[in-house]
Each structure stands twice: as C-alpha cells, then as structure tokens.
Amino acid sequence: MTDLRIAKFPDLSFLKVLPNEPYNYPYILNSNGRFDWEANQYLLEYSGGNLVYGVKPVPSTIIAHAQSISILLNFIEKSENLSLLSFSDENFYDYVSHLKKRIIDNGTIKTHCRKAIDYFLHLQKNYTDLKLITETATNSKQYQIHVTKRISKAGGKSKPYYDHKSFEGLVKITEEVDYIRDDEFIDWLDAINHTKEHPSPSLIIKLRWEAISYLLDATGSRISELKDITRSIIKAAYNPLADLDDEVQISNIPVKKGKYKGKSRTIPVSNGTIQLLMSYINEIEALWPNMDHDKLFVNMKNGKPLSGNYLKNYTLSVIKRSKYAARLRHVNNHSFRHRYITLNVAKKIKEHGSAGPITNLLPLALSAVRKLTLHASPDTMNTYVHLAQDYNNRYRLKNEHAMLSSLLKIDLKKLKRIKKQYESGKLTEQIAFCDMLEIINNL
C-alpha cells in the first residue's frame, strides 16, 4: 500500500527562497515501503523545485496535492492487472467510481482526477517514448488516455485545466444560490436521529449535530471557518441573564476566503443559540476536562479537534445516509451560508420598505451583507435580492416572522408540523402531545 508520510518542520535551509511560515514536507513511499522516486520527483517539480519549494503553491496546497496522488497510487495498486504506465481512459471511469465511494462532492472528484491527469502529463513529458496521454486529436488512437485542454478565465487571468470524458455527469454545485428553507432545516436537524452514520446516536452526538447546524445558520460561516471557531469565542458571547431570543454578539469569527481573508467578523446571534452551544461545550468539557486545545468541534472518541474536511464530509454523510437523503439532496453545509445572506437581505429590505418604496435594492443588499459576511459580489447579490423578496412576500402577513431567531422559528415550525400530522391521523394524540411537550420544554 502506498503511504504518504509528512516530515515535520524539515531543515531545508539550502533553498534559495523559503516560505514565510514553518511547514511540513510530504513524501510518498511505495507498497514496499521504499521511497517512490517518480512520485516524489513530480511533487518536487509541482512544488516549485529545489530552489523555491513551498513559495507558490503554498505548503498546505502541496500536502493536499500529495494526498491526492497517494489516493491515485493506492487505487492502481488495488486494481488487478493495472500499473501506472498502463492506465487508460477506461480506468479513469473506474477511478471516478472509486472516488464516489469516499462520500465527496463532484467538484472534489474532478479535482482529484485533474491532479491525476497532471501526474500523467508529467510522466509523458519525461518519457517521450510512451504513448500514455495526449491532449491532441492527431494520432490520438496510439495513446491510452485522451484529455481536452480548456481555459478558465477569472479576475482577468487565464488558467488552463483538463477535462476527461469520465467527468460527464459530475455536475459541481458552485455558487448557484439554493438556500435551505425552514422545513428543510427541520429535516436536516432530525436527520441525526435517522441516519446509518449513527444508528443509535448518543445525547452528545445529537448536541454536536445541533451545534454544527445552528452555528452554520447563525453565522453564515464556511466549513473551513466553522472549524476554527473556539469554545472561548462562544463563552465570551454567552449571557446567562439574557432571554432566549435576545441578541448577543459573537466576535472573532475567522474569514478564510475572499478579499477579506485573514480578518474576522462580529455578528449578532440569538442568546438561545449560544445557550445550545454552551450545553454542548459543557458536555465535552465534562468528558475531556484536560483538552489541550480550544476548538469547539471535537472527535467523540478522543476529544481531538475535527478538521474542515472531516466536518464537510461528515455533514454530507449524515444527510446522504438518512431517511431525508432524497428530500435534502440539493442542499449541503454551504446552503446555510446562502440562507444566512438571504434572510439578512430580507430583513434589511423589510426594515427599509416600511419607510416607503425602494427604487434600487442592490446597494441596500450589498451594504447589509458585506458588513456581516465581508464577502458578496454584485452578480450573486442580485439573486439574493430576488430570493429575499420572495421570502418577504411569503410572510407578508407575518412581519414578525423574519425577526425571529432560527431557533424559535424552527421550533414553532416543528409544533405546526406535529399539529398537521396529528390532524391527518399520522400521529396519535399521545405521541403528538409528548412531541409538543418536548419542544415546549426545550423552549
């Protein structure tokens, strides 16, 4: 089995240009436990060479690239009658199927495959007598792998990338806005009780799921930002004397992407959300009183912090393996960011609309959201404005609805759903009463 190893803080002072931060050095061992010269030569070349290693791309990107190549090499080793140099178009289809089993999204599958293509192009460049891979149609039948070169244009820059026929059907969920609705949020929360990921979830597992879900909803954070929210941040926001729906401030929420990368946000949230998070914090600190870190989301086996990739894949897995998989197939953790922006734009439109007609909603929406998220493009914001108007129209006779915190709003929705299920005969009187009482007690 191919093994990816990480050399911790190696002495690479012989490099003429060094990264600005301490870094680790990834290297790959083959199935015999020996240094894989071919793979490691490629990683060195990809990483900038022996003179400017780790400057561009940065060390964390190099490690992610090495992990991807390791996945490819392990797939080849486990496949019968397949070697690195006999890889073909047909094997790419098998590789895509293999990656799907890792419960990752289509965009990540394409990323892994494109890194594999880059490795094969490296081999073709170094071994010109091979007929391994080609991007041209001329004499293409002689080659084993056929790719198409395309150009991505963004921010005034052009960047080449490669496609393969096996990518057809791998539709990536990009920045198309599809926020999670209130009813879907209820199903999302309940998924933890009906998922093969946790056949019998414990109280602390349920609390962690609620903490992840309500914090995504309350902050509009990306998963990469959520993982870096600390227990100290939540404790600093907690006001034990405040009512459930009073607003408190969460400060120092990290920003990991966009123009304001490296900065932090301060946003208002309901004290009820903070109370829920404190219940979770109290449980994990009672289980692991000697934790040597301050991270909020931890592994339930050892109390160690969870990575962003784990949180992303975990939320996907809980939903995909739950009874709500079909109903929630169009949403993921990023849908909460869309929800957060949509509801805040709706709130701002409602506030200003009460004073008279609004001739141009876009500047209003941009000013409202940039203050909270530190990121929003005018093109995407037009979509949010339309979604926000639709939301306000839906609740036009219930002006207070948009002002409620999600915690209260979702619990009220749950009560209404139980009432409908009872009236339709899906729930007995006793079960309906017990379910309602549990929600009211939580309130």
Number of C-alpha atoms within 10 A of each C-alpha: 15 22 20 17 15 14 11 11 10 11 10 12 8 9 14 10 14 16 15 9 9 10 17 17 20 21 22 24 18 18 14 10 11 11 15 16 13 12 20 16 14 18 22 18 12 19 22 16 15 14 13 16 24 26 16 13 15 16 20 14 13 22 21 13 20 25 19 18 24 22 18 21 21 15 19 20 16 11 12 8 8 14 14 13 14 13 16 17 17 12 17 19 14 14 21 18 13 15 20 14 8 11 15 16 18 18 15 15 21 21 13 22 24 18 18 21 21 17 19 20 17 18 19 17 13 10 11 9 8 14 16 22 24 21 16 11 10 8 8 14 11 12 15 18 23 20 19 13 12 12 11 9 10 8 5 5 8 11 9 9 15 17 17 19 13 19 16 8 8 14 11 13 15 8 10 11 18 20 24 24 13 15 12 16 21 16 19 25 17 18 24 26 19 18 20 17 18 16 11 12 15 10 11 16 17 18 20 24 22 20 22 21 17 21 20 22 26 22 23 23 24 20 21 17 18 24 23 20 20 16 18 13 17 20 15 13 18 21 17 11 8 14 12 19 17 15 19 19 18 21 16 15 20 21 22 18 14 10 11 14 12 10 13 15 16 15 17 15 21 23 24 24 25 27 20 19 23 17 14 24 22 12 15 21 13 10 14 14 11 9 14 10 12 15 19 25 25 18 14 15 6 10 20 17 18 16 16 16 12 13 19 19 15 16 19 19 18 22 27 20 17 22 18 18 19 11 13 18 11 12 20 19 22 23 21 26 23 22 24 23 27 27 21 20 29 25 22 18 21 18 12 13 12 9 8 8 9 11 6 8 18 18 11 15 25 20 14 18 19 13 13 18 21 18 15 19 9 12 9 12 21 16 15 27 22 16 22 24 20 14 18 21 13 10 13 14 9 11 14 9 15 19 15 14 20 21 19 17 14 18 17 15 15 19 17 13 16 18 16 14 14 17 13 10 9 12 16 12 13 10 13 20 14 11 15 20 13 11 13 12 7 9 12
